Every structure is written in C-alpha cells, then in structure tokens.
Amino acid sequence: MKVLFIQNNGIQESIGVANLSGILKANGHDADLLLVSHTPDLIGAIRKYDPGLIAFSALTGVHHSLEQLAARIKRDLNVPIIVGGPHPTYSPEMILNPAIDIICRGEGELAMLELADALQRDADITKIRNLQVKTRDGVVHKNDVRPAVPLDELPPPDRELYYKYPFLRDMPMKRFIASMGCPYPCTFCHEPVIRAMYRAETKSDYLRRKTVTRAVAEIKYIKDRFPLNHVHFSDDLFFIRNSYKWLEEFADVYPKEVGIPWNCNIRYDSVNQHAADLLEKAGCYGAAVGLESGNQQIREVVIRKRSKNEHIVEGARLLRDKGIKVLTTNMIGLPGETLDNAFETVELNMVLKSDYVRANTFLLFPGLPLVEYSRQNGYVDADFDIDKQIAESQEITLKTPYAREFRNIASLFWLMVKFPPSWIPFFKKLVKVPDNILFRIIGSFNMCQELLFYRVRPVPALRYFHNTVLMTGKSGLTMTMRTIPSVLRRKRKAPAETLGDKEIYEAGRGYF
C-alpha cells in the first residue's frame, strides 16, 4: 500500500506524520510526502506516485484550506482521503465534508497501519478503532479510540520523509519529543480534553514517556546524518513537579551521548533547586514557560493554571541563576480580562526579567473547556459559531471594550517588557492610540526573539522563511505565524492561514 501525506507547506516538520510514515514503512508499506508550496503540478505529482490513500493532518484554523484542497483532489482523483490531527480529534464533524472519507481521532499510528493493511487486502475498514469512516451511501461508522501505545513500542519516526526538502533537512534546530500528555487542567488547552477522551473510551491514561535511552537514540540518529546544532523538546512539559527521576537519568546520559544545547517547555512552579541543577547539568540552553496571565485570579479561576506568583518568581530566579534563557508565552484578552489585568501580565514579565517573550491575543478554538465558560459568563453569544469565526477572521473573538488596546499590547509586548515597571502608566496611554502600521511593524520584529531562543542563525532562518512564507504565497496558499503577519494585515476580508502558539506547538509534536 502506498500512502501519500500532503501538507500545505513546510512551516512544521510534523513528528506525528513522521511517526505514521515510520510505522507504515516498518510494516512493509510505502509512504511519501508532498508540500503543496513546492509542488507546482500537485495533481500530476499525485498521479505519478499513484497512492492508495491520501492523508492530511489538520490544525484548527487551517482546516478550511485543507478541506478546499481535499475537494480539489477529489474532483480529479478517486483516492480515499483521511484527515487526522488536532482538528478532527476535537471537531469530528469534519467527516461530514463530502471530500473527506475518513477521520482519525487521537493518535493514529496503529489505526493508520490497520487501515493500510485492510485497504491492501480490500477488507472492511469500518470497524477500525480511532477512525470514523464514511461509506459511499453517506453512512458514518464511528469507532472508539484505542489505548495509547507506549512510546518505546513505536518504530523510530521517519524524518527523512521531510528531508528531501533541503530547507527542512538543513535547518540546524530540530524538534523532538520525549513524552506525550500533560496532567494539568488548564481550560485554554486541549490536553485535558484528550486525556478525558482516552479515560472515557479506553479506561487508560494518555500520559506516557519514552525511556531516556530511546529519546537519546532518536536524537543521535539525526545528529549523525543531518545538520543539528540545537534540539528543542516539544513535549507538553519536559518534566513534572516532584517527579525528577527521568530528568536525573537524562542529565547523566544526554551530555555524554549528544552534548548539543537544547531547550524545552516547563512550568515555573515545577522548578526547584534540584530541577535547576539537573537542567544545568544536562546542558539546557533555554526553557519556554507558559505564564499566560500575570493576574493570579484569572490564572487560577478562569484558565485553571494554578501557579502562585511567588512560585513563578522563584522559578524564574533559579533558572536565571543557572544562566538558562527563558521565553515566556502570554495571552492577552482572556475572558473577563481588563486593561489593568493585561498590564499585570506585562509587569510580571518585567519583574521576572524574561529574556524573550511571546504574546498573542486570545482566540477561542473548538473543544476548549474555556468555550463553555465564555458562553455562561456572556463573553460570547449563546449561538456563537467558532468555526465560522475562524473561517472569516482571526481577530479577538470575545466581547471586550479593549479589543484595540489588547491588539496594541500584543504588538508592543516584547518591547515594553524591556523597560522597568515605572513605565507602565506611559504604556497604558500609548496602547490607546488607534491601530497603526508602526505598532504592527514593531510587533513583527518579535520574531527575532524566536531565532535567538532557538539559536537559529540568519542565513538558515532566511532560507526557512523564504520556503515557508514566500514560496507558499506563490502557490496561492498563505500560511504565516501570527507573530509576523497577521499583525501586518488586520483589515482583510478573508483570513490568512494563521498559526497561533498552540497550533504551532501541536504541529511540531507527536500526533497525527
């Protein structure tokens, strides 16, 4: 069986897709990948490969373009189309699209293998767990998800699938995962949703971790064959509070076996002196920390990220003392947030002396626990259509009198936090200025911080930008990071395909 993965462009090297290709090839199937942005004659290229199955991975916010692309393919080719990834997992009604034959909910490695085996034998595919399958008469067969597979039992990801494209192969920073899942109940995140889904349908836990041996072996394989001078772990959380055994082993093994600077995602309140010592020992260069809001009430009650300000300040101090660079991620315009609340987030970053910051205006996405909270408290109308909102605009979706100020704060955030808290009164007046091109240009320079945090030099960064943004534009599809572009194109009738922080993160991590 030949399976063809199609992706709009190379803005992400999806570990989930690489995992799917890895398990297919390990079991005798063939797999390939086409980037639409780099395939002038897409239909011709599909015909040449002659797949028995076409696969997409869909993120919320870009799923509309994939549906359009699937329709275009269906018009010319009679090939089954499957869509997996975050969007069909949380919005399974995607199966009702006429161009889509199958969706995958949750992780897809075993489901994809079972599907490929069945299609090759021309066997029944309607009872495969994790899949919803639509028959020719329009009947949808819905199946529960299967228990999550232990990560060490999967074959290594087939990252070479992407490396026929030199701009991805030669990118010196590459992403890896050592674990899946997060135990925390944050309402702005899909992790509690997928954990609940696995508990309800499989009576098992979604949280899993690779052994240190396996995680290090995957990195060594890439290091020995391709350019690699910085490793980023895209795990939800690289380690969890009061559970440091894995990190202790990693700190012993990684410097000897790999020895490349790396960064990861953590929580401030998980950092104690022991954890900071281990991160230093292991050669950690930087940590991305989800601060989200500087207002403790919003953080604990609205988004249920229960971390105290004093724990955040102490965690930041410990990392700073070890010389570990910190990038904080922040959300502006959370439900019920006032202008003063938003500036509490600015001020806390000033106090923390964050090396780098990322700030985006908050958007609602399907499946988030925060959606119902927003409806119940009147921050959106009871009949608010999230999918329609995403299709028409990626502007702030909540009712607020501060939409303009929130957009300006997001644009100026990285610059404001370089100043001491005494500047807050001036900045409160500044953000009341009408939306303007200068603020948007200032906001676009925030991308330079990302390059510094991930230690990406200008030449490979420009090459990557050319291939993910400029080449994509030539293909008629526009996908950009929110830090660059949506800020430069506020007044648009139809949205660009825009990735927010969470979407970029999901794109890089490990599920289909």
N, C-alpha and C positions, 0 to 999 in steps of 0.2 A: 504494500500500500504506500502510495506517495501522498504526503501531507504538505501543503503549501501554506506557510504563515505569511500574512500580508499586514504590513504596518505602514501607516501614513508617511512617517519619516523616522529618522534616527535620533530623535530627541531623547529616547531612552533605549538602553540595551536591556531588555526585559529578562531578568533572571527566570521569571515564570515561564516565558516562551522557551528559553534555553533548557529549562528542566523538561519541558514537554518533548522537545526535539531529542534530548538525551535519552529519555526512556523509550521513545519510538525507535531510535537507531539501535539501542542496546537490544531490542527485541525483533530486529530484522526488517523494520520499516525504513522508508526513506523520508527525509524532510528537508525543506529548503525555505528560504525567506526572501521576500521581495519588499523593498522600500519603495512606495509609490513615488516619492520625491525623486528617486534615482532610476525610475523605470519609465522611459518616455512612452513605450508601447506596452501598457500593462496587460491588456487582453492578449496581445501577441505573446508576451512572456509567459502568461498563464497557460496558454495553449501549448507552447513549446515544452513546458515542464509536464503538462498533462496530469494534474493531480487527481486523486480520487476523493480528496477532501480539502476544502479551503478553510483556514482558521484565522479569526481575528481576536485580539484582546482589547476590550473596550473599557475606557475610563469614563466616568460621568463627566460631562462637559465636552467630550469629543465624540461621544457615541453617535450623535446625529450624523456626523460626516462619515462614520463607518457604515451606518445604515444606508446612506446615499451611495457609498462605494459598493456595498453588497448588492444594492439594486442594479447598479450599472453592470456588475459582473453577471448577475442573474439574467439580464436581458440578452447577453451574448453567449453565456456558457451554462450548461446544465450540470453543475457540480454542487454537491451538498456543501452548505456553509454552516459552520459552527462559530459561535461567539462566546468567549469566556471572559474572565476578568472581573474587576470590582462592579461594573455597572449591571451586568445581568445577574450577578450574585444578589445585589440589593434591589434590583428592579427587574425581576424575572419576566414581567410583561413584555420585555423586549422580544420574546419568542413570537409574539403576535405580528411582528413585522413580516410582510409577505416574502421578503428576500432572505429571511433567516430560517433555517431548517432546525437547528439545534442550539440550545444554550447550555452552558456549564455553570453550575453554582458551586462556589468554593473551589478547592484545589482540584486541578484537572489531570494530574499525571496518570493515575490508574484508570480514570474514566476515559481519557484520550486513547490509552493503549487498548482498552477493551473495545472502544469504538472502532479503532483502526483494524483490530483483529476481526471484528464482526463484519465490517464493510468488505474486507478482503475475502471473507467466506460467503458474502451475500446473505448473512444471517440477520436475525431480528435485532434491532438496536433500541427498541422502545422501552426496555426494562433496565437499562444501564444506570446505575446509581450516579448521582450528581448531575445527570442530564435531564433536560426537558426536550422531548422530541416531537416535532410536528409532522404528521403524516400527510400524504398528498390530498386527503379529503379534509384537511384542516383540523383534525383532532390532535390535541396536545397531550402527550403522555408525560406526567410529572413524577419524578422519582426523588426519593430522599437522598441526602448526601451520605457518603460512606465515612467511616472513621478516618481521621487524618493519619497519613502514613508517617512512621518515624523517618526523620530526615536522612539518617545514615543509610537507610534501605534503598534510597533512590540512586540511580546512576548519576555520575557527575553531570552537571549542566553542559550542554553542547554550545559553548560560547562562540565556537568557530562559525556557527550559523550566521553571526553578525560580522565576523571579521573578514568576510570577502569585501566589505566596505572599509577602505583604508582609514577613513576619518574616525571610525569606531575602533578599529584594530590598534591604531597608533595613539589613541587618547591615553595619556600616561596615568590618569586616575581612573580606576575601575571599581565597580561596586560588587560587593559580596554579601551573603547573609550567613549568619551562624545560628539563627533561631527564627522561629515564627510565633507570632502572637504577643499579646500584652495583657497582664492581669488587671489593669486599672479600668474604671468605669466611665471615662471621660465621654460626655454626651456629644461632643463635636466630632467624634471619631467613630469609624465603622468597626473598630476592633471589638468592642463589647457586643456588637450585633452579630459578628461572625462567630464569636465564642458561644453566644446564646444559641445560634443556629446549630452548631456542632453538638452542644449539650443536649438540645431538644431532639435532634434527629439521629444522633449516634451514641448518646449517653457517654461521650468521651470528651476530653479536654483538647482544645485546639493548640495549647501552648506546648512547644517542643523545642529542643535544642540539639544541634549537631555536637558530636564529640569534638574536642579540640583537635584531635588527630585528623578527623575528616575536614573540618573547617580550614585547617592549615594546609592540607594536601591540595585542596581546590585552588588556594592562592598560589602555592608553589608551582602547580601545573601551568598557570597563566604566566607567572613570573619567568619561568624557564623558556617560554615560547614567544611572548609578546611584550611590547613596551609596558612597563609598570613601575612607577616611582611613588605612587600613593594609593593606599587602599581605603575605601570607605565601606564600613559595615552598615547596610541599610536595614538592619533589624529594627523592629519597633523600639525595643530597648536592649542595649548591649548587655546590661546586667540589671538585676533587680535588688532592691534594698534587702539587706540581711541575708543575701544568698550569693556568696562570693567564691564558692568552691571552684566553679568553672573558670572564673576570672583568675584565680590563683594559678591554675594549671596553664591557662593561656599565657600569663605573664612569664612563666618559665619557658614555654615552648616557642612562642612566636618570635622573640628576638633572635633565638638561635637558628630557627628554620627559615624565617622570612626576613626579618630585620628591616622592613620598609615602613616609613612613617604611615600612620593610619588615623582615621577619626571615626566617630560613631555617634549614635543617638542615646542620650541618657536623661535621667531626671535629676535635678539638683538635690532633691531630698533623699536620693539613693547614695549620694557621695558622702562618705565619712573618711576619716584619716586613712583607714586601711584601704579603702577603694582608691583613694587618690594615690597612695603609694604604689598600688598594683598597676594603675594606669600609667604612671611614670615608668615603672619597671618594664612594662610591655612596649614602651616607645610610642604611646599615644600622643599624637600631634594636636588633635582638636576634638571637641565634643559639641554636637548640636543639641541644644536643650530647649524643650518646649515650655516657654514661660507663659505664653498665650495672653495673660492679663496681669497687670500689676495690682488690680483690686482683689483683695483676698475674698471678699464676699462673692463677687462674680466667679472667681476661680473655684470656690468650694461649693457654692449652691447652684449656680447656673450651668457651669460646664463640668462640675464634679471632679475637678482636678485638685485633689485635697492635699495641697502642699502649703505649709505655712511660710510667710515671708521670711521669718528668721532662719528657717531651714534653707531657703533659697539663697539668702545672703551668705550663710556659712558654706554651702556647697560651692558657690562661686569663689569664695575666698580660698578654699582648699585647692581648687583647680588652678586658680591664678598663682598660688604659691608654688605649684609644680610646673609652671610655665606652659600649661595646656591652654591652647586658644579656645575660646568659646564663641559659638554662634547661637544667639537666642532667636527663636521663632515666636512671633507675636501676632495676635489677631485684633484688629480694630473694628469696632462696631458690633460687638456681641449683643445678644438680646438684652435690652434694658440699659445698655451702656450709655452713660452721659459723656459730655466732653471732658469733664473733670476726671471721670474714670479712665478715659483713654489716655489722658496725660499722666495718670498714675502709672500706666504701663511705660510711658516714655521715661518718667522719673526713676522707676525701679531699674531700668536698664542703665541709666546714668549712674545710679548707686552701685550697681554690680560691676561697672566698668567693662561691659561686654565688648569683646574685641570686634565682633561682627554681629549684625542684626538682620533679621528678615521680618518685614511687617506687611501684611496683606489685609485688605478689608474683608470682613467675614461674609461668606456666602453659604446659604443653605443648600444641601445636596440630599437627594432621595435616600431614605433609610436611616438618616441620622436620628438618634434619640432627641436631639435638640429641636427637631422639626415640630413634634407634638407640644413641647414646652412653649415654643414660639406661638403656636396656634392658641393654646389655652390662655396665654397671657396677652393676646391681642397684638403681638408684634408682626403677625401676618394675618390676612383674612382667612376665615374658616375654609373658603374654597380656593385658597392659593394653590396654583398649579406650578410645582417646582420645575417639572420637565419643560413646560412652556417657557418659564422664566429663563432657564438655561439656554433654550433654543434661540430666544430673542435678544437676550442681553446678559452680560456677566457683571452687571453693576450690583450695588448693595441691594439685597432682597428684603431686608427688614424695614418696618416702619420706624423712621427716626427723623427728628428735626435737624440732625447733624450730618447728613449724608455728605455734603460738600466738605465740611471740616474733617470728617473721617478719611475721605479720599486724600485730602491735603496732608494729613498726618502720616498716612501710609507712604506718600511720596517723599516726605521730608524726614521720615523717621530716622534713617541711618545717619543723617547729618545732625539732627537735633541731639541725639544721644552722645555726641562728641563734646557737648557743652555741659557745664555744671547745672545742677537743679535751679540755681538762681535765674536762669534764662527762661524758665517755664512761663512766667507772665508774658514775656515778649512773644514766645511761640504761640500762646493762646490767642493773641491778637493776629499774628501772622496767618494762621490757618483759616481765619475768617475771610481772607482775600478770595475773590472768585477764582474758580478753577482756571488754570492758565498753563500755557505750554512750558514756561520756565520751571514750574514745580514738577511737571511730568518729566522734563529732561533731567532734572536733579534726581528724581526717583529712578530713572533708568540707569544711572551710574551706580546704583546699589549692586548691580551685577558684578562689579569689580570686586566687591567683598567676597562673593561666592568663589571667584577664581583664586583669591588669596587663601580662603579657608580650605579649599580642596587642592591647593598648591598646583594649579594649572597655569603654565606659562603662557604668554601672549600668543605665540605662534600656533600651538595646538588649539588654543581657545578660539582664535580667529578661524582656523580651519573647521573646527566643530560648528561655530556659529554660521559660517557660510553654508555648510552642508545641512544644517537643521532648520535654518530660517530662510536664507536666500534661495537655496535650491527648492525648498518646499513651496515658496511663493511662485516659483516658475512652474511648478506642477499644478498650480491652481488651488492648492490647499494651503491654508495659513495656520501654522501652529507655533505659538511663541510662549515663553514663560511670562507669567504675569509681571515679573519684575522688570521686563523690558517693554513691553509693548502695548499692553492694554492701556498703560498709563499714557501712551502717546496717541491713543485712538479712542477717546472717550465717546465722541458723538458719532457712533456708527449705527447703521440700520440693522446690519446682521453681524453677529459677533465673530471674531476670530476664534479659532480653536485655541482655547487658553487653558494652560495648566496651572492650577494653584499648588501650594506647597504639598498638600495632602496627595494630590493627583500625581505630582512628580515623584513623590515618595512611593506611592503604590506602583507606579510604573517601573521603578527600579527594583522592587523587592520580589519575593518569590512566589507569586501565584498567578495562574493563567487568567 
